[in-house]
Amino acid sequence: MTEWLNELASWAWARHHNELSWYIRPLFLLPFAYFSYRRSG
């Protein structure tokens, strides 16, 4: 159980400390925000 938890923690640490993912993440959120706003009107 602890081996799986350690693997999960190391994967999450590596993923969240990848600078490229921080630049790409907003590009996925912008279309959702745009279409939500457009549909609410």
Backbone bond lengths (Angstrom), bond angles and torsions (degrees), N, CA, C in turn:
res aa  C-N    CA-C-N  psi(-1)  N-CA   C-N-CA  omega(-1)  CA-C   N-CA-C  phi
1 M - - - 1.454 - - 1.532 110.92 -
2 T 1.302 117.09 -43.15 1.466 119.32 -177.16 1.522 111.38 -71.83
3 E 1.342 117.26 -29.23 1.472 119.04 177.36 1.526 110.15 -64.56
4 W 1.321 116.70 -42.98 1.465 121.21 179.07 1.521 110.58 -63.70
5 L 1.331 115.94 -40.63 1.457 120.43 179.49 1.524 111.13 -66.21
6 N 1.316 117.13 -39.17 1.469 120.59 177.23 1.521 111.45 -65.70
7 E 1.325 117.11 -40.00 1.474 120.46 177.42 1.524 110.75 -63.74
8 L 1.325 116.22 -41.80 1.460 120.58 179.37 1.524 110.48 -64.72
9 A 1.313 117.38 -42.79 1.460 120.98 -179.91 1.523 111.26 -65.01
10 S 1.323 117.24 -41.14 1.470 119.23 -179.70 1.528 110.80 -69.33
11 W 1.332 117.46 -34.95 1.469 120.21 177.47 1.532 110.48 -66.25
12 A 1.327 115.93 -44.36 1.461 119.42 -179.85 1.523 110.75 -65.69
13 W 1.319 117.46 -39.59 1.463 121.10 179.89 1.525 109.75 -62.37
14 A 1.327 116.98 -45.85 1.467 120.92 -179.11 1.524 110.95 -65.95
15 R 1.316 117.04 -38.52 1.457 120.00 -177.55 1.522 111.50 -69.78
16 H 1.312 117.40 -42.02 1.450 120.05 -175.90 1.517 112.75 -80.01
17 H 1.319 117.20 -11.22 1.459 119.64 176.38 1.522 111.82 -103.52
18 N 1.319 115.78 14.01 1.456 120.83 175.25 1.527 107.57 -89.23
19 E 1.324 116.81 115.73 1.466 120.01 -176.34 1.519 112.61 -63.65
20 L 1.319 117.48 -33.66 1.460 120.58 -178.72 1.530 110.77 -62.60
21 S 1.323 117.61 -38.01 1.465 119.18 -179.99 1.520 111.43 -65.37
22 W 1.346 117.62 -30.47 1.466 119.99 178.15 1.517 111.56 -71.67
23 Y 1.333 117.50 -27.82 1.467 119.89 177.12 1.522 111.65 -81.09
24 I 1.325 117.57 -31.86 1.462 121.30 -176.64 1.526 111.85 -82.63
25 R 1.336 117.64 -31.77 1.465 121.72 -175.42 1.529 113.53 -54.04
26 P 1.340 120.38 -45.49 1.478 118.63 179.78 1.518 113.31 -63.81
27 L 1.330 117.88 -26.72 1.462 119.69 179.44 1.526 111.43 -65.18
28 F 1.329 117.59 -27.81 1.461 120.55 176.69 1.524 111.16 -80.90
29 L 1.330 117.28 -28.72 1.458 119.90 -177.13 1.522 112.97 -82.56
30 L 1.313 118.08 -28.90 1.463 120.56 -177.12 1.522 113.90 -59.77
31 P 1.330 120.62 -46.74 1.475 118.84 178.49 1.533 113.10 -60.87
32 F 1.344 117.49 -38.76 1.461 119.53 178.31 1.522 110.67 -63.24
33 A 1.316 116.63 -44.13 1.460 119.97 -179.92 1.519 110.44 -64.77
34 Y 1.318 117.98 -41.02 1.461 121.87 -177.91 1.533 110.73 -63.98
35 F 1.322 116.66 -50.11 1.447 118.93 -176.78 1.523 112.39 -71.31
36 S 1.333 117.84 -29.68 1.463 120.14 174.41 1.519 110.23 -65.55
37 Y 1.303 115.94 -43.73 1.469 119.76 179.43 1.526 110.60 -65.36
38 R 1.324 116.34 -42.77 1.461 120.74 -177.80 1.524 111.15 -65.27
39 R 1.324 116.69 -36.38 1.456 120.23 -177.64 1.528 111.71 -77.91
40 S 1.321 117.42 -26.15 1.468 119.44 -177.08 1.523 111.69 -72.27
41 G 1.324 117.86 -21.57 1.458 120.29 -178.86 1.477 111.90 -78.82
